[in-house]
């Protein structure tokens, strides 16, 4: 199985975004946005994006229902915030991961969301974590086209979160889990009514 890539569309122009994908040899996009639309970057709305990718010979699949950062199921929330752990255990999410695994057998896939930096996005903290646990190699395409492997991205995140990677009293796996949890608490979707109630 080839590696699975991730990419954030950020504020790129259509041309720059396609260049990023083509430079990495991407042949298929899995859109993991819960809502495949962008108010500020309409070039990444589902329909025009799909057409632009088609012209470039890149396939498109919407996976936001299975692998999106939001959920319609109240069981996936804790105190109004999405729990990535609960989401990852859902049948729908596992179906999405299976779709990616099957797709990766025949395509060079990039999972796309909006965030420029992979460590500030659920595509890394939720989806990539599950792929890595399944034995898949994950690489992140940066806004400048540089490729960062998942382990390097997580090491960078631990530095940002001030987690000591050389902690004598915790295993590397425990430290990585801590980083995932801390970052999930920072970035996971919160329902607007819950945010208002907390203010």
C-alpha positions in Angstrom: 0.0 0.0 0.0 1.3 3.5 -0.9 1.4 6.3 1.6 -1.7 8.4 2.2 -1.1 12.2 2.0 -3.0 15.0 3.6 -3.3 18.6 2.4 -5.0 21.8 3.4 -6.5 24.0 0.7 -5.9 27.2 2.9 -6.2 30.3 0.8 -4.4 28.9 -2.3 -5.5 29.8 -5.8 -6.8 26.9 -7.8 -3.6 26.8 -9.8 -1.3 26.7 -6.8 -3.4 24.0 -5.1 -3.3 21.8 -8.2 0.4 22.3 -8.5 0.8 21.1 -4.9 -1.1 17.9 -5.7 0.6 17.2 -9.0 4.1 17.8 -7.4 3.3 15.1 -4.9 1.9 12.8 -7.5 -1.6 12.8 -6.0 -4.2 11.1 -8.2 -7.2 11.3 -5.9 -8.6 13.7 -3.3 -10.7 12.6 -0.3 -12.5 15.6 1.0 -12.8 15.2 4.8 -14.5 18.6 5.4 -17.8 18.2 7.2 -19.3 20.8 4.9 -17.5 21.0 1.5 -17.8 24.7 1.0 -15.7 27.8 1.8 -17.3 31.2 2.1 -13.9 33.0 1.7 -12.4 30.6 -0.9 -15.2 29.7 -3.2 -12.8 27.9 -5.6 -12.8 25.1 -3.0 -16.6 24.7 -3.0 -17.4 21.1 -3.8 -18.6 21.6 -7.4 -16.0 23.9 -8.8 -13.2 22.0 -7.0 -14.5 18.7 -8.4 -14.4 20.1 -11.9 -11.0 21.6 -11.5 -9.6 18.3 -10.2 -11.3 16.4 -13.1 -9.6 18.7 -15.6 -6.3 17.9 -14.0 -6.9 14.2 -14.1 -7.5 13.9 -10.3 -10.4 12.0 -8.9 -12.6 13.4 -6.1 -14.6 11.7 -3.3 -16.5 13.4 -0.6 -15.7 11.7 2.8 -17.0 14.4 5.1 -19.9 12.4 6.2 -17.7 9.6 7.4 -14.5 11.4 8.3 -15.6 15.0 9.0 -14.8 16.8 12.3 -18.4 17.3 13.2 -21.1 14.9 14.1 -24.9 14.8 14.1 -24.9 12.1 16.8 -25.1 13.6 20.3 -23.3 10.5 21.6 -20.1 11.9 20.0 -20.1 15.0 22.2 -18.8 15.6 25.7 -19.9 18.9 27.3 -20.8 20.2 23.9 -17.5 19.4 22.2 -16.9 16.6 19.8 -14.9 13.7 21.3 -12.4 12.5 18.7 -12.1 9.2 20.7 -15.8 8.6 20.4 -15.9 9.7 16.8 -13.1 7.3 15.9 -15.0 4.4 17.5 -18.2 5.0 15.4 -19.2 2.6 12.7 -19.5 5.5 10.2 -15.9 6.7 10.9 -14.6 3.1 10.6 -16.4 2.8 7.2 -14.6 6.0 6.1 -11.2 4.6 7.1 -12.0 1.4 5.1 -12.8 3.5 2.1 -9.5 5.3 2.3 -7.6 2.0 2.7 -9.3 0.5 -0.3 -8.8 3.7 -2.3 -5.1 3.8 -1.5 -4.6 0.5 -3.1 -5.3 2.0 -6.5 -4.7 5.7 -6.1 -2.2 8.1 -4.5 -4.7 9.8 -2.2 -4.5 13.1 -0.4 -7.1 13.7 2.3 -8.1 17.4 2.1 -9.4 19.8 4.6 -9.1 23.6 5.0 -6.4 24.2 7.6 -2.9 25.1 6.3 -1.0 23.5 9.1 -1.8 19.8 9.5 -1.3 19.7 13.3 -4.1 22.3 13.7 -6.6 20.1 11.8 -8.6 17.0 12.5 -7.2 15.4 9.3 -4.1 14.8 11.4 -5.3 14.6 15.0 -8.3 12.3 14.2 -8.1 10.8 10.8 -4.3 10.3 10.4 -4.1 8.9 13.8 -6.4 6.1 12.8 -4.6 5.5 9.6 -1.2 5.2 11.4 -2.8 2.8 13.9 -3.9 0.7 10.9 -0.3 0.6 9.7 -0.5 3.2 6.9 2.3 5.7 6.2 0.9 9.2 6.4 2.6 12.3 4.9 1.5 15.9 5.0 1.8 18.3 2.0 2.7 21.7 3.4 1.6 25.0 1.9 5.0 25.4 0.1 4.9 21.8 -1.2 7.3 20.4 1.3 6.4 16.9 2.5 6.4 16.2 6.3 6.0 12.7 7.5 3.5 12.1 10.3 6.1 11.3 13.0 7.8 14.6 12.3 4.6 16.5 12.4 3.7 14.9 15.8 7.2 15.7 17.1 6.7 19.3 16.1 3.3 19.3 17.8 4.8 18.0 21.0 7.3 20.9 21.0 4.5 23.4 20.5 2.6 21.8 23.4 5.7 21.7 25.5 5.6 17.9 25.9 9.0 16.6 26.7 9.7 13.8 24.3 12.5 12.5 26.6 10.2 12.2 29.6 11.7 9.3 31.6 8.3 8.3 33.1 6.2 8.0 30.0 6.7 5.8 26.9 6.8 7.4 23.4 3.3 6.1 22.8 2.0 7.6 26.0 3.5 11.0 25.1 2.0 10.9 21.6 -1.4 10.0 23.0 -1.1 13.0 25.3 -0.3 15.3 22.4 -3.3 14.0 20.4 -5.6 14.5 23.4 -4.3 18.0 24.2 -4.6 19.1 20.6 -8.0 17.6 20.2 -9.2 19.5 23.3 -8.0 22.7 21.6 -9.4 22.2 18.1 -12.4 19.9 18.2 -15.7 21.4 17.1 -17.9 22.8 19.8 -21.6 23.3 19.2 -22.5 27.0 19.1 -25.3 26.7 21.8 -22.7 25.2 24.2 -20.2 27.9 23.4 -22.8 30.6 24.1 -23.8 28.9 27.4 -20.2 28.9 28.5 -19.6 32.6 27.8 
